[in-house]
Amino acid sequence: MGLFEKFYPDEYIRSTYDIDFEALYKDGYRGVIFDVDNTLVPHDAPADDRAKALFKKLHDLGFNALLLSNNKEPRVKKFAEDVKYASYIYKANKPARSGYYAAMDKMGTDKETTLFVGDQLFTDVWGAHRSGIRNILVHPINPKEEIQIVLKRRLEAIVLKRYFKRNSGQK
Ligand SMILES: [Mg+2]
């Protein structure tokens, strides 16, 4: 196993809103864990119509949905209330496994029936990988980010470059 493979996502999709959840439901998935900031909306932005429509759609399809965020309770709770069809865990301390396990407990799903969607390799994807959950990396929504995130993105870029290089020619 290469140095960076634990950070590789199972799949990369440009946007959360391009994910084919109908197909995933048919494949047997029943729970979706989402990162919030830059995965569903820009950092600290409120739930918009697109996000609300996604959670309604997931609910109608039969999915359980949960927001797993390292952000604080007021932020995550308000977002969950606004999108209606999602439970939440705040200050999740990703990449720690505990939040991912708690999320599956809350949804009544397991590693085989749960998906994770997030925008950061060293928290979101690594945590899902360690927890044995299939994960999808999406491109961060907000181009303007805080300096510590910008620095992490530079490290992510190094890993992603190798990831895409390995994957090129597969399709
Ligand atoms: Mg994020």
Residues whose N, C-alpha, C, O or C-beta is under 5 A from the ligand:
A	BS01	MG	D35 V36 D37 N38 T39 D119
